[in-house]
């Protein structure tokens, strides 16, 4: 009886891991890949309202460190379908992903909007499905804002940090990204751009159009090269 119950307990543990961290370690022939999903809104220093899908940065950052240190994990696959969220929290997650030594690949599925753009380009290789979109717009804030020149200088500096990160981890050019951010003729709240999968590749934001199959094939190549160097 104990032997029969064992597969069920492993399956329950599997679902529990997905529920708690949004990720799972998949074991293949020669490659163990951790699959991590970043969905909904990136939750930062403030708790989002109930009923709203979110990814908590205080959960994700320690998990990424654990993946980097885990000798059983060969590579990381990041699945993105995010509306954006807290700028500093999202940028912090992106910096951790970009500084990982293990092979990484990202796939934009539904959307990689706002701060989701740095998250997408942070991986060593990035992919986007044809139907996915990415929204690029200036830094915004909700709520009470102190109307002082220093406030707008801070926004400008934060925006420049984001542009610099995006262009440092992709083939995109800073002047083109800035132009997309300030574009006034598209429905992106006020100013900004909504670009589709093929356009994201043409602008140099994303490496290639492709789905899970393409990303996994590329990630496995990265892993083989990484193992040869080790």
C-alpha positions as CSV (number, residue, x, y, z in Angstrom):
1,X,0.0,0.0,0.0
2,X,2.8,2.4,0.8
3,X,4.4,1.8,-2.6
4,X,1.1,2.6,-4.3
5,X,0.7,5.9,-2.3
6,X,4.2,7.2,-3.2
7,X,3.4,8.4,-6.7
8,X,0.4,10.3,-5.4
9,X,2.4,12.0,-2.7
10,X,5.0,13.1,-5.3
11,X,2.2,14.5,-7.5
12,X,0.7,16.4,-4.6
13,X,4.2,17.8,-3.8
14,X,4.5,18.8,-7.4
15,X,1.2,20.8,-7.4
16,X,2.2,22.4,-4.1
17,X,5.5,23.6,-5.5
18,X,3.7,25.2,-8.5
19,X,1.1,26.8,-6.2
20,X,3.6,28.3,-3.8
21,X,6.3,29.5,-6.2
22,X,4.8,29.4,-9.7
23,X,7.6,27.1,-10.7
24,X,8.6,23.5,-11.2
25,X,11.8,21.6,-11.7
26,X,11.5,19.4,-14.8
27,X,13.9,16.5,-15.2
28,X,14.8,15.5,-18.8
29,X,17.5,13.4,-20.5
30,X,20.7,15.2,-19.4
31,X,19.1,18.5,-18.6
32,X,17.2,19.6,-15.4
33,X,15.3,22.8,-16.2
34,X,13.5,24.9,-13.7
35,X,10.4,26.4,-15.2
36,X,9.3,29.7,-13.6
37,X,6.2,31.8,-14.4
38,X,5.9,35.5,-13.9
39,X,2.2,36.4,-14.2
40,X,-0.3,39.2,-13.4
41,X,1.2,42.3,-11.7
42,X,4.6,42.5,-10.0
43,X,3.9,43.2,-6.4
44,X,6.4,45.5,-4.7
45,X,6.4,47.3,-1.4
46,X,2.6,47.5,-1.2
47,X,0.2,44.6,-1.1
48,X,-2.2,44.5,-4.0
49,X,-6.0,44.1,-3.6
50,X,-7.5,40.7,-3.2
51,X,-8.6,39.0,-6.3
52,X,-5.7,40.3,-8.4
53,X,-3.1,38.0,-9.8
54,X,0.3,39.0,-8.7
55,X,4.0,37.9,-8.5
56,X,5.6,38.8,-5.3
57,X,9.2,40.0,-5.6
58,X,10.1,38.9,-2.0
59,X,9.3,35.3,-3.1
60,X,10.9,35.5,-6.5
61,X,14.3,36.9,-5.6
62,X,15.2,34.2,-3.0
63,X,13.9,31.5,-5.4
64,X,16.2,32.8,-8.1
65,X,19.2,32.7,-5.8
66,X,18.2,29.2,-4.8
67,X,18.1,28.1,-8.5
68,X,21.5,29.7,-9.1
69,X,23.0,27.7,-6.2
70,X,21.2,24.4,-6.8
71,X,23.6,21.9,-8.4
72,X,20.6,19.9,-9.7
73,X,19.3,22.8,-11.8
74,X,21.0,23.1,-15.2
75,X,19.0,26.0,-16.6
76,X,16.1,28.4,-16.1
77,X,13.0,28.9,-18.4
78,X,11.0,32.0,-17.6
79,X,7.4,32.2,-18.8
80,X,6.1,35.8,-18.9
81,X,2.5,37.0,-19.0
82,X,2.6,40.1,-16.9
83,X,0.9,43.5,-17.1
84,X,3.9,45.1,-15.3
85,X,3.7,46.5,-11.8
86,X,6.1,48.0,-9.3
87,X,9.0,49.5,-11.2
88,X,11.8,49.0,-8.6
89,X,10.7,45.5,-7.7
90,X,10.5,44.4,-11.3
91,X,13.9,46.0,-12.1
92,X,15.4,44.2,-9.0
93,X,14.1,40.8,-10.3
94,X,15.4,41.6,-13.8
95,X,18.9,42.4,-12.3
96,X,19.0,39.1,-10.5
97,X,18.1,37.2,-13.6
98,X,20.6,39.1,-15.7
99,X,23.4,38.3,-13.2
100,X,22.8,34.6,-13.0
101,X,25.6,32.4,-14.4
102,X,23.3,29.5,-15.3
103,X,21.7,29.3,-18.8
104,X,18.5,31.3,-19.0
105,X,15.7,31.8,-21.5
106,X,12.5,33.8,-21.4
107,X,9.3,33.4,-23.4
108,X,6.7,36.2,-23.6
109,X,3.3,34.4,-24.0
110,X,0.3,36.7,-23.5
111,X,2.1,39.9,-22.8
112,X,5.3,41.4,-21.3
113,X,4.1,44.9,-20.6
114,X,5.7,47.9,-18.8
115,X,8.4,46.6,-16.4
116,X,7.8,43.2,-18.0
117,X,10.0,44.4,-20.8
118,X,13.2,44.4,-18.7
119,X,12.2,41.0,-17.3
120,X,11.9,39.6,-20.8
121,X,15.3,40.8,-22.0
122,X,17.1,39.9,-18.7
123,X,17.5,36.3,-19.8
124,X,20.5,35.3,-21.9
125,X,18.1,34.4,-24.8
126,X,14.5,35.8,-25.2
127,X,11.6,34.6,-27.3
128,X,8.0,35.8,-28.0
129,X,5.0,34.1,-29.5
130,X,3.5,35.8,-32.6
131,X,0.3,36.8,-30.8
132,X,1.9,38.3,-27.7
133,X,2.3,42.0,-27.1
134,X,4.6,44.3,-25.2
135,X,3.7,47.8,-23.9
136,X,6.4,50.4,-23.6
137,X,5.5,53.6,-21.8
138,X,7.1,56.2,-19.5
139,X,7.4,55.7,-15.8
140,X,4.0,56.4,-14.1
141,X,2.8,56.5,-10.5
142,X,-0.6,56.4,-8.9
143,X,-1.7,58.4,-5.8
144,X,-0.4,61.6,-4.2
145,X,2.7,63.1,-5.8
146,X,4.8,65.9,-4.4
147,X,4.7,68.6,-7.1
148,X,8.4,69.5,-7.0
149,X,11.1,69.6,-9.7
150,X,13.0,66.9,-7.8
151,X,10.0,64.5,-8.2
152,X,10.1,64.8,-12.0
153,X,13.9,64.5,-12.0
154,X,13.5,61.2,-10.1
155,X,11.0,59.9,-12.6
156,X,13.3,60.9,-15.5
157,X,16.3,59.1,-13.8
158,X,14.2,56.0,-13.1
159,X,13.1,55.9,-16.8
160,X,16.7,56.3,-18.0
161,X,17.7,53.4,-15.7
162,X,15.0,51.2,-17.3
163,X,16.0,52.2,-20.9
164,X,19.7,51.6,-20.2
165,X,18.9,48.1,-18.7
166,X,16.8,47.2,-21.7
167,X,19.3,48.3,-24.2
168,X,22.2,46.7,-22.3
169,X,20.6,43.3,-22.5
170,X,19.1,43.4,-26.0
171,X,19.9,44.7,-29.5
172,X,17.5,47.7,-29.0
173,X,18.7,51.3,-29.4
174,X,18.1,53.8,-26.7
175,X,16.8,56.5,-29.0
176,X,14.2,54.1,-30.5
177,X,13.1,52.8,-27.1
178,X,12.6,56.4,-25.9
179,X,10.6,57.3,-29.0
180,X,8.4,54.2,-28.4
181,X,7.8,55.3,-24.8
182,X,6.8,58.8,-25.8
183,X,4.7,57.9,-28.9
184,X,1.3,59.9,-28.6
185,X,-0.8,58.2,-31.3
186,X,-1.5,54.7,-29.8
187,X,-3.9,53.6,-27.0
188,X,-1.4,53.0,-24.2
189,X,-3.2,55.0,-21.4
190,X,-1.7,58.3,-22.6
191,X,1.6,57.9,-24.4
192,X,3.5,54.8,-25.3
193,X,3.5,51.9,-27.8
194,X,2.0,48.5,-28.0
195,X,4.2,46.2,-30.2
196,X,3.5,42.6,-31.3
197,X,5.8,39.7,-31.4
198,X,7.5,40.2,-34.8
199,X,7.8,44.0,-34.1
200,X,9.6,43.3,-30.8
201,X,12.2,41.2,-32.7
202,X,12.6,43.9,-35.4
203,X,13.2,46.6,-32.8
204,X,15.9,44.3,-31.2
205,X,14.0,43.9,-27.9
206,X,13.5,40.1,-28.3
207,X,16.0,37.7,-29.9
208,X,13.4,35.6,-31.9
209,X,9.8,34.7,-32.5
210,X,9.1,31.3,-30.9
211,X,7.3,29.4,-28.3
212,X,8.1,26.8,-25.7
213,X,9.6,24.4,-28.2
214,X,12.0,27.0,-29.6
215,X,13.0,28.3,-26.2
216,X,13.6,24.8,-24.7
217,X,15.7,23.8,-27.7
218,X,17.9,26.9,-27.3
219,X,18.1,26.5,-23.6
220,X,19.3,22.9,-23.9
221,X,22.0,24.2,-26.3
222,X,23.1,26.7,-23.7
223,X,23.2,24.0,-21.1
224,X,25.4,21.8,-23.2
225,X,27.8,24.7,-23.9
226,X,27.8,25.6,-20.2
227,X,28.7,22.1,-19.1
228,X,31.6,21.9,-21.6
229,X,33.1,25.1,-20.1
230,X,32.6,23.9,-16.5
